[in-house]
């Protein structure tokens, strides 16, 4: 079982933390692949800095109760750097949509310093939108906002990291076992799971000599693991989100939203409902 009950005297049952069975060899191969590929593009430190800068943009827009003043341009600027959100959020990029999103964000971020309420606040955010297949991006949106505004408290928690309903994500790709492709992994897609995953990956990285920018390295490692999965799928449905790969780091950047601004311009990959690309004034994350 993913979450076990252990007795500590008397009749009190205390839940243990989620247990993750991760493959050390898969992690080692993915990490080596990440380092080698990043070296072709200026080194992994360059990408770690980009991840950190993305978080700075989120904090600038939303931290310290700024969500109440979030305007449409700022919202679109953030969506630029959320790959699984920007392709589907267009119907909400107007004044009515902004009001709805802003109200939901208040529910999500109010009391965010208390991580024990994360799952409840996350659900409250999602409950403001329909729960159909056209709104699967909503869960990712909330996860991106939490991670972007407070990456120390909130790890990556998007569906691509782990989606218990579809039994897919980074967790599945690094799960230890001989028959992973034909098993249902018994871990919930709740806050605790993602925290435990980051702790495990952080320990792996430090054991491999990484002692600085560990949180950013964890994000990059997760993205690399999932990009390898996308590549292995060839022409599957995932190409609708990530299209074809032009270079070895394209999917890794795209998963983390670091490809949000097109090369050589301030025009972004976020499009309005009429198909026009959003233009970003702040070009600090240009490639």
C-alpha positions as CSV (number, residue, x, y, z in Angstrom):
1,X,0.0,0.0,0.0
2,X,1.2,3.5,-0.7
3,X,0.1,4.9,2.6
4,X,0.4,2.4,5.5
5,X,-1.0,2.5,9.0
6,X,1.4,1.9,11.9
7,X,0.4,1.5,15.5
8,X,2.1,3.6,18.1
9,X,0.7,2.2,21.4
10,X,-2.9,2.0,22.5
11,X,-5.5,2.2,19.8
12,X,-4.0,5.2,17.9
13,X,-3.2,4.6,14.3
14,X,-0.8,7.0,12.7
15,X,-0.5,7.2,8.9
16,X,3.0,6.7,7.5
17,X,4.2,8.8,4.7
18,X,3.8,7.7,1.1
19,X,6.4,5.2,0.1
20,X,8.0,5.5,-3.3
21,X,9.9,2.6,-4.9
22,X,12.2,4.4,-7.3
23,X,14.7,2.8,-9.7
24,X,18.3,4.0,-9.0
25,X,19.5,2.9,-12.4
26,X,16.8,4.7,-14.3
27,X,17.6,7.9,-12.3
28,X,21.3,7.6,-12.9
29,X,20.8,7.2,-16.6
30,X,18.4,10.1,-16.8
31,X,20.7,12.4,-14.8
32,X,23.7,11.5,-16.9
33,X,21.6,12.2,-20.0
34,X,20.5,15.6,-18.6
35,X,24.1,16.6,-17.8
36,X,25.4,15.5,-21.2
37,X,22.6,17.2,-23.2
38,X,22.8,20.5,-21.2
39,X,26.5,20.7,-21.9
40,X,25.7,21.1,-25.5
41,X,23.7,24.2,-24.7
42,X,25.9,26.0,-22.2
43,X,25.7,23.7,-19.2
44,X,23.0,22.7,-16.7
45,X,23.6,25.8,-14.6
46,X,22.2,27.9,-17.5
47,X,18.9,26.0,-17.3
48,X,18.8,26.0,-13.6
49,X,19.0,29.8,-13.7
50,X,16.1,29.9,-16.2
51,X,14.0,27.8,-13.8
52,X,14.8,30.2,-11.0
53,X,14.0,33.2,-13.1
54,X,10.6,31.7,-14.0
55,X,9.8,31.5,-10.3
56,X,10.8,35.1,-9.9
57,X,8.3,36.1,-12.5
58,X,5.5,34.2,-10.7
59,X,6.5,35.8,-7.3
60,X,6.6,39.3,-8.8
61,X,3.0,38.8,-10.1
62,X,1.4,36.9,-7.2
63,X,3.3,36.8,-4.0
64,X,2.5,38.9,-1.0
65,X,-1.3,39.1,-1.8
66,X,-0.7,40.6,-5.2
67,X,-3.3,38.2,-6.6
68,X,-6.0,40.7,-5.8
69,X,-4.5,43.1,-8.4
70,X,-3.7,40.5,-11.1
71,X,-4.6,42.0,-14.5
72,X,-5.1,40.2,-17.8
73,X,-1.7,41.1,-19.2
74,X,0.0,39.7,-16.1
75,X,-2.1,36.5,-16.3
76,X,-1.2,36.0,-19.9
77,X,2.5,36.6,-19.1
78,X,2.4,33.8,-16.5
79,X,0.4,31.4,-18.8
80,X,3.2,31.8,-21.4
81,X,5.4,29.7,-19.1
82,X,2.9,26.9,-18.4
83,X,3.1,24.5,-21.3
84,X,0.0,22.4,-20.5
85,X,-2.1,25.5,-19.7
86,X,-1.3,27.9,-22.5
87,X,-2.9,25.8,-25.3
88,X,-6.3,25.5,-23.5
89,X,-6.8,28.6,-21.4
90,X,-7.7,30.9,-24.3
91,X,-11.5,30.9,-23.5
92,X,-10.7,32.5,-20.1
93,X,-8.5,35.2,-21.4
94,X,-11.1,38.0,-21.1
95,X,-12.5,40.1,-18.3
96,X,-15.0,37.5,-17.2
97,X,-12.4,34.8,-17.2
98,X,-9.9,36.9,-15.3
99,X,-12.5,37.5,-12.6
100,X,-13.1,33.8,-12.3
101,X,-9.5,32.9,-12.2
102,X,-8.6,35.6,-9.8
103,X,-11.3,34.4,-7.4
104,X,-10.1,30.9,-7.6
105,X,-6.5,32.0,-7.0
106,X,-7.5,33.7,-3.8
107,X,-8.8,30.4,-2.6
108,X,-5.6,28.6,-3.7
109,X,-3.2,31.1,-2.2
110,X,-5.0,32.1,1.0
111,X,-3.1,30.3,3.8
112,X,-0.5,28.9,1.4
113,X,2.1,28.9,4.1
114,X,0.2,26.1,5.8
115,X,1.0,23.1,3.5
116,X,-1.4,20.8,5.5
117,X,-4.3,22.5,3.7
118,X,-2.7,22.1,0.2
119,X,-5.0,19.4,-1.1
120,X,-8.1,21.2,0.2
121,X,-7.1,24.5,-1.4
122,X,-6.1,22.8,-4.6
123,X,-9.5,21.1,-4.9
124,X,-11.3,24.4,-4.1
125,X,-9.5,26.0,-7.0
126,X,-10.4,23.3,-9.4
127,X,-14.0,23.3,-8.2
128,X,-14.4,26.7,-9.8
129,X,-14.2,25.2,-13.2
130,X,-15.9,22.3,-15.0
131,X,-14.4,18.9,-14.5
132,X,-14.5,17.7,-18.1
133,X,-11.6,16.8,-20.4
134,X,-11.4,20.3,-21.7
135,X,-10.5,21.6,-18.3
136,X,-7.8,19.1,-17.3
137,X,-5.4,22.1,-17.5
138,X,-7.0,23.6,-14.5
139,X,-5.2,21.2,-12.1
140,X,-1.9,21.9,-13.8
141,X,-2.6,25.7,-13.6
142,X,-3.0,25.5,-9.8
143,X,0.1,23.3,-9.4
144,X,2.2,25.7,-11.5
145,X,1.0,28.7,-9.5
146,X,1.9,27.0,-6.1
147,X,5.3,25.9,-7.3
148,X,6.1,29.2,-9.1
149,X,5.2,31.4,-6.1
150,X,6.8,29.2,-3.4
151,X,9.1,26.5,-4.9
152,X,10.5,25.7,-1.5
153,X,7.2,24.6,-0.1
154,X,5.6,23.4,-3.2
155,X,7.3,21.0,-5.6
156,X,6.3,20.3,-9.2
157,X,2.8,18.7,-9.0
158,X,1.5,18.7,-12.5
159,X,-0.2,15.7,-14.1
160,X,3.0,15.0,-16.0
161,X,4.8,14.4,-12.7
162,X,2.1,12.0,-11.5
163,X,-1.5,11.4,-12.5
164,X,-3.0,8.5,-10.4
165,X,-6.1,8.5,-12.6
166,X,-4.2,7.6,-15.8
167,X,-1.3,5.9,-14.0
168,X,1.2,8.1,-15.9
169,X,3.9,10.6,-15.2
170,X,7.5,10.8,-13.9
171,X,6.7,8.5,-11.0
172,X,5.8,5.7,-13.3
173,X,8.8,6.2,-15.5
174,X,11.2,5.8,-12.5
175,X,9.2,3.2,-10.6
176,X,11.3,0.2,-9.6
177,X,9.8,-3.1,-10.8
178,X,9.9,-5.7,-13.6
179,X,6.4,-5.2,-14.8
180,X,5.8,-1.5,-14.4
181,X,4.0,-1.2,-17.8
182,X,1.3,-3.6,-16.6
183,X,0.7,-2.5,-13.0
184,X,-1.2,0.2,-11.3
185,X,1.1,2.2,-9.0
186,X,-0.6,2.6,-5.6
187,X,0.3,6.2,-4.8
188,X,-2.2,9.1,-4.7
189,X,-1.7,12.3,-6.6
190,X,-1.8,14.4,-3.5
191,X,0.7,17.0,-2.1
192,X,2.5,14.5,0.1
193,X,3.4,12.3,-2.9
194,X,5.1,15.1,-4.7
195,X,7.0,16.2,-1.5
196,X,8.3,12.7,-1.0
197,X,9.3,12.5,-4.6
198,X,11.3,15.7,-4.4
199,X,12.9,14.6,-1.2
200,X,14.0,11.3,-2.8
201,X,15.3,13.1,-5.9
202,X,17.1,15.7,-3.8
203,X,18.9,12.9,-1.9
204,X,19.8,11.2,-5.2
205,X,21.3,14.5,-6.5
206,X,23.3,15.3,-3.4
207,X,24.7,11.7,-3.4
208,X,25.9,12.5,-6.9
209,X,27.7,15.7,-5.9
210,X,24.9,18.3,-6.4
211,X,24.8,20.7,-3.4
212,X,23.6,24.0,-4.9
213,X,20.4,24.8,-6.8
214,X,19.1,21.4,-5.8
215,X,15.4,22.4,-6.2
216,X,16.1,23.6,-9.8
217,X,18.0,20.5,-10.6
218,X,15.1,18.4,-9.4
219,X,12.8,20.2,-11.7
220,X,15.2,19.7,-14.6
221,X,15.6,16.0,-13.8
222,X,11.9,15.5,-13.7
223,X,11.4,17.2,-17.0
224,X,14.2,15.2,-18.6
225,X,12.7,11.9,-17.4
226,X,9.3,12.8,-18.9
227,X,10.8,14.2,-22.1
228,X,12.5,10.8,-22.6
229,X,9.1,9.2,-22.2
230,X,7.6,11.6,-24.8
231,X,10.4,10.7,-27.2
232,X,9.8,7.0,-26.7
233,X,6.1,7.5,-27.6
234,X,7.0,8.6,-31.1
235,X,3.9,9.9,-32.9
236,X,1.5,9.4,-30.0
237,X,-1.1,11.8,-28.6
238,X,1.6,13.5,-26.6
239,X,2.8,15.2,-29.7
240,X,-0.3,17.4,-29.5
241,X,1.2,19.0,-26.5
242,X,4.9,18.8,-27.4
243,X,5.0,18.4,-31.2
244,X,8.3,17.2,-32.8
245,X,11.7,17.5,-31.2
246,X,14.1,19.8,-33.0
247,X,16.9,19.5,-30.5
248,X,17.7,17.2,-27.5
249,X,16.5,19.8,-24.9
250,X,13.3,21.0,-26.6
251,X,10.9,18.8,-24.7
252,X,12.7,19.4,-21.4
253,X,12.3,23.1,-21.9
254,X,8.8,22.9,-23.1
255,X,7.6,20.7,-20.2
256,X,9.0,23.4,-17.8
257,X,7.5,26.2,-19.9
258,X,10.9,27.7,-20.7
259,X,10.1,27.8,-24.4
260,X,7.2,30.2,-23.9
261,X,8.9,33.0,-25.9
262,X,9.7,32.3,-29.5
263,X,13.3,32.6,-30.6
264,X,14.3,36.0,-31.8
265,X,11.2,37.9,-30.7
266,X,8.9,38.8,-27.8
267,X,6.0,36.8,-29.4
268,X,4.9,33.9,-27.2
269,X,3.4,30.5,-27.7
270,X,0.3,31.6,-25.8
271,X,-2.5,32.4,-28.2
272,X,-5.9,34.1,-27.8
273,X,-9.1,32.5,-28.7
274,X,-8.8,34.0,-32.2
275,X,-5.4,32.5,-32.7
276,X,-3.3,35.6,-32.2
277,X,0.0,35.2,-30.3
278,X,0.4,37.1,-27.0
279,X,3.4,39.4,-27.0
280,X,5.5,39.6,-23.9
281,X,6.9,42.9,-22.7
282,X,9.3,41.3,-20.2
283,X,11.9,39.5,-22.3
284,X,14.1,38.2,-19.5
285,X,13.4,34.6,-20.4
286,X,14.2,35.0,-24.1
287,X,16.3,32.0,-25.2
